[in-house]
Amino acid sequence: MDGAKLQAKSSAVSDRMRRVRQQDTTAEMQVRSLLHRLGLRYRVHVRPLTSSSVRPDIVFTKARVAVFIDGCFWHACPKHASWPKTNAEWWERKILANVERDRRHDAELRSAGWRVLRIWEHELPSRAAERIRSVVLRKKRK
């Protein structure tokens, strides 16, 4: 992707995109609730690295685990990605830019010693929570 900021072609699309939840989504809230019930304590939407603007959805600071709950549409889920036919080129650039940004954020956190977990919104919240719990407990033991 070039460095140019992507913009929607119509104000209606821009307005609709502004209204889409970026945090505290249903999937995120379900996973957070289950993690809390499992006795895990975490922080939400904080920057684990002061030198970076990366804000994972869930952060386990002591275990150094960062969790992102990704929407299937916005992050090009391999199972459920859909590619709009209207203004297709713009949407493809937009979604692929999201994926590229995700990979940069993952690399930045990993290079600082963090474990990064990506959870798809379609995953069962109970399985996602158990996977997160397993990684956090393993990291705490080290």
C-alpha positions in Angstrom: 0.0 0.0 0.0 1.2 3.5 -0.6 1.3 5.9 2.3 -1.9 7.8 1.1 -4.8 7.7 3.5 -7.8 5.8 2.1 -11.0 7.6 1.9 -14.5 6.5 1.0 -15.9 7.8 -2.3 -19.2 8.9 -0.8 -20.1 10.7 2.4 -22.8 8.0 3.1 -20.1 5.3 3.2 -17.9 7.5 5.4 -20.7 8.1 7.8 -21.6 4.4 8.0 -17.9 3.5 8.6 -17.7 6.1 11.4 -20.6 4.4 13.2 -19.0 0.9 13.1 -17.8 -0.1 16.6 -14.0 -0.3 16.8 -13.9 -1.4 20.4 -16.2 -3.1 22.9 -17.7 -5.1 20.2 -20.1 -8.0 21.1 -17.3 -10.6 20.4 -14.9 -8.6 22.5 -17.3 -8.2 25.4 -18.2 -11.9 25.4 -14.5 -13.0 25.5 -13.7 -10.4 28.2 -16.6 -11.6 30.3 -15.4 -15.2 30.1 -11.8 -14.3 30.9 -13.0 -12.5 34.0 -15.0 -15.5 35.1 -11.9 -17.6 34.6 -10.2 -15.4 37.2 -8.0 -13.6 34.7 -7.4 -9.8 35.1 -6.4 -7.7 32.2 -6.5 -4.2 30.8 -8.4 -3.0 27.8 -7.4 -0.8 24.9 -4.1 0.4 26.5 -0.7 0.8 24.8 1.6 -1.9 26.0 4.5 -0.1 24.4 4.9 3.6 25.3 6.8 4.2 22.1 3.9 2.9 19.9 0.3 3.7 19.2 -0.7 0.0 19.1 -3.7 -0.6 21.4 -4.7 -4.3 21.6 -8.3 -5.1 22.7 -7.1 -7.1 25.7 -3.7 -6.7 27.4 -2.1 -9.0 30.1 0.8 -6.7 31.2 2.6 -9.1 33.5 2.4 -12.1 31.1 3.1 -9.7 28.2 0.2 -11.1 26.1 -1.7 -8.8 23.7 -5.0 -10.0 22.3 -6.8 -8.6 19.3 -10.4 -9.6 18.4 -10.7 -9.2 14.7 -13.9 -8.7 12.7 -14.2 -11.1 9.8 -15.1 -8.4 7.2 -12.6 -5.7 8.3 -9.6 -8.0 8.7 -10.2 -10.4 5.7 -11.0 -13.6 7.6 -9.9 -16.6 5.5 -13.3 -18.3 6.2 -15.7 -15.4 6.0 -14.1 -12.5 4.2 -16.5 -10.8 1.8 -15.5 -8.4 -0.9 -18.0 -5.8 -1.8 -18.8 -5.4 -5.5 -19.7 -1.7 -5.4 -16.5 0.3 -5.3 -14.6 -3.0 -5.2 -11.1 -1.5 -5.8 -11.5 0.9 -2.9 -12.8 -1.7 -0.5 -10.0 -4.1 -1.4 -7.3 -1.5 -0.7 -9.0 -0.5 2.6 -9.3 -4.1 3.9 -5.8 -5.1 2.7 -4.4 -1.9 4.4 -6.1 -3.2 7.6 -4.4 -6.6 7.3 -1.0 -4.9 6.5 -1.4 -2.7 9.6 -2.3 -5.8 11.7 1.0 -7.5 10.6 3.1 -4.4 11.4 1.5 -4.2 14.9 2.1 -7.9 15.5 5.8 -7.6 14.5 6.2 -4.5 16.6 4.8 -6.2 19.7 6.7 -9.5 19.1 10.0 -7.7 18.7 9.4 -6.1 22.1 8.9 -9.6 23.7 5.1 -9.8 23.6 3.0 -12.8 22.6 0.3 -11.7 20.2 -3.0 -13.6 19.8 -5.5 -12.9 17.0 -9.0 -14.1 17.7 -11.6 -14.0 14.9 -15.1 -12.7 15.8 -16.6 -16.0 14.5 -14.7 -18.1 17.0 -16.7 -19.5 19.9 -16.0 -17.1 22.8 -15.5 -20.1 25.2 -12.8 -21.6 23.0 -11.2 -18.2 22.5 -11.1 -17.5 26.2 -9.6 -20.9 27.0 -6.9 -20.5 24.3 -6.1 -17.0 25.8 -6.1 -18.4 29.3 -3.7 -21.2 28.4 -1.2 -18.8 26.8 -1.4 -16.4 29.7 -0.9 -19.1 32.3 2.0 -20.6 30.3 3.7 -17.1 30.0 3.2 -16.4 33.7 5.0 -19.6 34.7 8.2 -18.7 32.7 
